Amino acid sequence: MTVPGQPAGPAGTEVAGVAVCPACGEPSLPGEAFCERCGASLTGSGADGLATSGVSAAAGTPGAAGAAGVPAFKPTDDTPEGVEFPAHPGGLTATECVQCGGEIASDGYCSQCGAAAVKRRDHWEERPAAWLGGVTDRGVRHHRNEDAMALAAGPDPGDLGVLVVCDGVSSSADSDVASLAAARAARDVLASPQAGDGSVASRIHAWTRRLGAAAEAANDQAVRVARSRPADAFTSGAGLPPTDPHIGPSSPPSCTFVAAVVDGPLVVAGWVGDSRAYWLPDGGPPRQLSEDDSWATEQIALGMPREEAESAPMAHAITRWLGIDSTSHEPRCLALTPGAPGWLMLCSDGLWNYASAAETVAELVATTSERVGGDPTEIADQLVTWANEQGGHDNITVALARLPGTRG
């Protein structure tokens, strides 16, 4: 979809740890001297790495240096001990050529065959705990991955777990930057101790308020990305030049938002847009926890069959989103206490395009886990592969948490 807006602000702002080109805002690779999009010089622009705020991809310890010289992500002081924050790829490239296995040189090309390096964000996984993990992938048709996820978890089921998925709106400029910044900001808000008197009702109320704060922080980052661009960088069809040659005239950076917190036996989810949350119990009926903010959902409510609504040309026109031109970014929330063991799944429409109904999703997850085992990250990776095999028309993100249930 195209979302209107005319933000203003200086170029070159670093947003939520994402280093961008000072001229056009393109995410920059470590060590690059010139912008991949516009050719501007990156010398002295801070493009050599991401800002600090995470956990080393190698060591997984707060404050350690990350892979490829990226500063580690350091949780806030009130983050529960033992909760892990995986490092995020940002614009880092892989070090091994996917074509011939050769070494990627400092200029971003293979030293043996000359092929361009693949961005790590094109296919990235996070595994903060054995019971919680996820995968995000560029898909087959898109030129970049505009999805983002941010996860955090304690080592054991029943510990605090946080899952966030943001899907950048493809018709908007810099949606890949906005989605990454938004997901990480929301994750940071949610991955901290929860106050309250310990009762279920009190915790639901507190987490609902925290999800609202997380969406607010995520929206602030999407707005900040927009304000890092010149005032005339966006157009809603008024004849201004395009900001991205792949998408043509574009609207300001925007993204969807879905997040879930696992707090012992309690799950609280919140969403804005059409990225989804599902509860898939081992026994009993599966549920889609979220309700899309979209044209298709409105038509289904009016009586149009789901398959017809979700395959219509306007199906993915969202009615709420995060960004500078958002009119409402307060998340709708839902809480549940799973009685039986099962899977909590968050995903972007790159997956549910091919498996929408909760029953279909549950069957897909069940057959995949029977085939590859119970590791959430491996299951997520196989679901991404499956979506690509169906056509991979969009970016794909799947995040899974295995919950024991109160009777588990």
Order of alpha helices (4+ residues) and beta strands (2+ residues): beta-beta-beta-beta-alpha-alpha-beta-beta-beta-beta-beta-alpha-alpha-beta-beta-beta-alpha-alpha-alpha-beta
